[in-house]
Amino acid sequence: MSHYSADRNVTYTAEGHVDCLVTGPGTATLTAVITKVGPGGPPWMGKRLGFSVYDGGDDKGHYRDRVGFSWEMVNLLPGGTGAPSEAEVGTCMAPAPYAPVVKGGYTVRHADLPPVPQR
């Protein structure tokens, strides 16, 4: 993944191994364990992060698409008098897609689960 920070004029990058992916019509949630972080990036090595996508349809520019991610603003453990700490992310756990996509977009291709095998 990559994320451009306009405040710092830098693009942060990270790579990871996806350990879970689930879809529903127009939505997807995945988790990945981070295996590589670009220069100046956050201390994510070995950490599982969650990511969610809402595919808003075939609109030009994907302006209705949204994303959610488990770091920075969500997935916090409140308590005590200090700043909240970040909670561990389980497989396929990510917040709802809350942030609008401002460039690019996502296409989710949902696949139903196979039928349960008969005994």
C-alpha positions as CSV (number, residue, x, y, z in Angstrom):
1,M,0.0,0.0,0.0
2,S,1.0,3.6,-0.4
3,H,-0.3,6.8,1.2
4,Y,0.7,10.3,0.3
5,S,0.9,12.8,3.2
6,A,0.3,16.3,1.9
7,D,1.3,17.8,5.2
8,R,4.8,16.2,5.0
9,N,5.0,15.9,1.2
10,V,6.0,12.3,1.4
11,T,4.6,9.0,0.2
12,Y,4.7,6.2,2.8
13,T,4.8,2.6,1.6
14,A,4.3,-0.8,3.1
15,E,4.0,-4.4,1.9
16,G,2.4,-7.3,3.6
17,H,1.2,-10.9,3.4
18,V,-2.6,-11.1,3.1
19,D,-3.9,-13.6,5.7
20,C,-7.6,-13.1,5.2
21,L,-9.9,-11.7,2.5
22,V,-13.7,-11.8,2.6
23,T,-16.2,-10.1,0.2
24,G,-19.8,-9.2,0.1
25,P,-21.7,-7.5,-2.7
26,G,-19.8,-4.2,-3.2
27,T,-17.6,-4.7,-0.1
28,A,-14.3,-6.3,0.8
29,T,-12.4,-6.7,4.1
30,L,-8.8,-7.9,4.3
31,T,-6.0,-8.2,6.8
32,A,-2.3,-8.4,6.1
33,V,0.8,-8.9,8.2
34,I,3.3,-6.2,7.3
35,T,6.6,-7.6,5.9
36,K,8.2,-4.4,4.6
37,V,8.0,-0.7,5.4
38,G,9.4,2.1,3.3
39,P,11.9,4.7,4.6
40,G,10.5,6.9,7.3
41,G,7.4,4.8,7.6
42,P,5.6,3.8,10.8
43,P,6.8,0.8,13.0
44,W,4.5,-1.8,11.4
45,M,6.9,-4.7,10.8
46,G,5.2,-7.9,11.8
47,K,2.0,-6.1,12.7
48,R,-1.4,-7.2,11.3
49,L,-3.4,-4.3,9.8
50,G,-7.1,-4.3,8.6
51,F,-8.4,-2.7,5.5
52,S,-12.0,-2.4,4.1
53,V,-13.4,-1.2,0.8
54,Y,-16.8,-0.1,-0.4
55,D,-17.2,-0.2,-4.2
56,G,-19.8,2.6,-4.9
57,G,-20.5,1.4,-8.4
58,D,-19.5,2.1,-12.0
59,D,-19.5,5.9,-11.6
60,K,-16.8,7.7,-13.5
61,G,-13.9,8.5,-11.1
62,H,-15.2,6.1,-8.4
63,Y,-16.2,9.2,-6.3
64,R,-18.6,7.1,-4.2
65,D,-15.9,4.5,-3.2
66,R,-14.8,4.5,0.4
67,V,-12.1,2.8,2.5
68,G,-11.5,2.0,6.1
69,F,-8.3,1.1,7.9
70,S,-7.4,-0.1,11.3
71,W,-4.6,2.3,12.2
72,E,-4.3,6.0,13.3
73,M,-7.9,7.0,14.1
74,V,-9.8,3.7,15.0
75,N,-9.2,0.4,16.8
76,L,-8.1,2.2,20.0
77,L,-8.5,0.9,23.6
78,P,-9.8,3.7,25.7
79,G,-9.0,3.9,29.4
80,G,-6.8,5.5,31.9
81,T,-5.7,9.1,31.8
82,G,-3.2,8.9,28.9
83,A,-3.6,8.5,25.2
84,P,-5.4,5.3,24.2
85,S,-3.4,2.4,23.0
86,E,-4.0,0.6,19.7
87,A,-5.8,-2.8,19.9
88,E,-4.5,-5.9,18.2
89,V,-6.2,-6.7,14.9
90,G,-7.6,-10.2,14.4
91,T,-7.9,-11.9,11.0
92,C,-10.4,-10.2,8.6
93,M,-11.1,-7.5,11.2
94,A,-11.3,-3.9,9.9
95,P,-13.6,-0.9,10.5
96,A,-16.4,0.0,8.1
97,P,-15.2,1.9,5.0
98,Y,-15.5,5.4,6.4
99,A,-13.1,7.5,4.3
100,P,-13.9,8.8,0.8
101,V,-11.6,7.8,-2.0
102,V,-10.3,11.0,-3.7
103,K,-8.2,9.5,-6.5
104,G,-8.3,6.1,-8.2
105,G,-11.0,3.7,-7.0
106,Y,-11.8,0.1,-6.2
107,T,-13.7,-2.7,-7.9
108,V,-15.0,-5.5,-5.7
109,R,-15.8,-8.8,-7.4
110,H,-17.8,-10.8,-4.9
111,A,-17.9,-14.6,-4.9
112,D,-20.4,-16.5,-2.9
113,L,-19.2,-19.3,-0.7
114,P,-19.5,-22.8,-2.2
115,P,-22.4,-24.9,-0.9
116,V,-22.0,-26.8,2.3
117,P,-21.0,-30.4,1.4
118,Q,-23.7,-32.9,2.0
119,R,-22.9,-35.9,4.2
